[in-house]
Amino acid sequence: MRLAPKASIRLAVSGARYAVSKTLLTAYRALLTFSRTLMPRRLEGRTAVITGGSSGIGRAIALAFAEAGADVAVSCRASVERAQTVAEQARAAGVRAAVLQTDLSRTSACEQLVRDAHAFLGRIDIWVNNAGADVLTTEAAGWSWERKLDLLLAVDLKGSMACCYAVADKMRAQESGGGIINMSWDHVTHGMAGETPELFSAVKGGVLSYSKSLARSLAPRIRVNVLAPGWIETSFGENVDREFYAQIQRDTPLGRWGRPEDVAAAAVYLAAPESAFVTGQVLNVNGGVV
């Protein structure tokens, strides 16, 4: 069957457009690869430890750091396979990555984690205390408030403090010092009704105020800052009641739930040279909720 002249022209134009698009895409990828050889990535040559890095926000931070050029060590308590997957994805960005299993509710384990991470990385430039006890989506959701609080205090507050003290000793001995990023919660400053929010506010509020004091103690060699995420679509957000989910969207000025990658982008900023004059600060990543 012979095509009409106009149909032949349309096919020829379509084919030409496809060829041009494919050529441009190939050229873009080549340019991106070449640009990395000319312009170092934001965390090129740096090392970082992310606690609780097997999923959610921790996973996003680990991968963002790796993409920015940092060697990473990811800690986990039980999800070793998921953490190994994160490490493999980080290595794909051309960096070194390791998984370190530990229980951050014990001070001795926190101190050993710092030693193990330092042994693997050679030094520790960035430490992110992201790990937190899950009392929302595990069997802990059915515990008494006191038992939940004990676990949150042990992991989120005391665990963060123990890691800070141990890694600060390593960072002091480094010529370049270092940076610590702790994880709080945006609601600690304006409150939220309910038993679980009350527990989180007490514990994450402690992390926030502790970090501000620690920043003064460790300056100028070590910077300490805080990330305070709002409603982020981790496993909790994915499985929450749909009406509640929609209500959060309506109440958030930017009109959506946050993504783990939103928090990770803020973490990269706090770890990068651009934030060299920033310490003792809290960065809310919450879509504008005030």
Stockholm file with secondary structure:
# STOCKHOLM 1.0

chainA/1-290         MRLAPKASIRLAVSGARYAVSKTLLTAYRALLTFSRTLMPRRLEGRTAVITGGSSGIGRAIALAFAEAGADVAVSCRASVERAQTVAEQARAAGVRAAVLQTDLSRTSACEQLVRDAHAFLGRIDIWVNNAGADVLTTEAAGWSWERKLDLLLAVDLKGSMACCYAVADKMRAQESGGGIINMSWDHVTHGMAGETPELFSAVKGGVLSYSKSLARSLAPRIRVNVLAPGWIETSFGENVDREFYAQIQRDTPLGRWGRPEDVAAAAVYLAAPESAFVTGQVLNVNGGVV
#=GR chainA/1-290 SS CCCCHHHHHHHHHHHHHHHHHHHHHHHHHHHHHHHHHHSCCTTTTCEEEETTCSSHHHHHHHHHHHHTTCEEEEEESSCHHHHHHHHHHHHTTTSCEEEEECCTTSHHHHHHHHHHHHHHHSSCSEEEECCCCCCSSSGGGGSCHHHHHHHHIIIIIIIHHHHHHHHHHHHHTSTTCEEEEEECCGGGGTCCCSHHHHHHHHHHHHHHHHHHHHHHHHTTTEEEEEEEECSBCSHHHHHSCHHHHHHHHHHSTTSSCBCHHHHHHHHHHHHSGGGTTCCSCEEEESTTCC
#=GC SS_cons         CCCCHHHHHHHHHHHHHHHHHHHHHHHHHHHHHHHHHHSCCTTTTCEEEETTCSSHHHHHHHHHHHHTTCEEEEEESSCHHHHHHHHHHHHTTTSCEEEEECCTTSHHHHHHHHHHHHHHHSSCSEEEECCCCCCSSSGGGGSCHHHHHHHHIIIIIIIHHHHHHHHHHHHHTSTTCEEEEEECCGGGGTCCCSHHHHHHHHHHHHHHHHHHHHHHHHTTTEEEEEEEECSBCSHHHHHSCHHHHHHHHHHSTTSSCBCHHHHHHHHHHHHSGGGTTCCSCEEEESTTCC
//
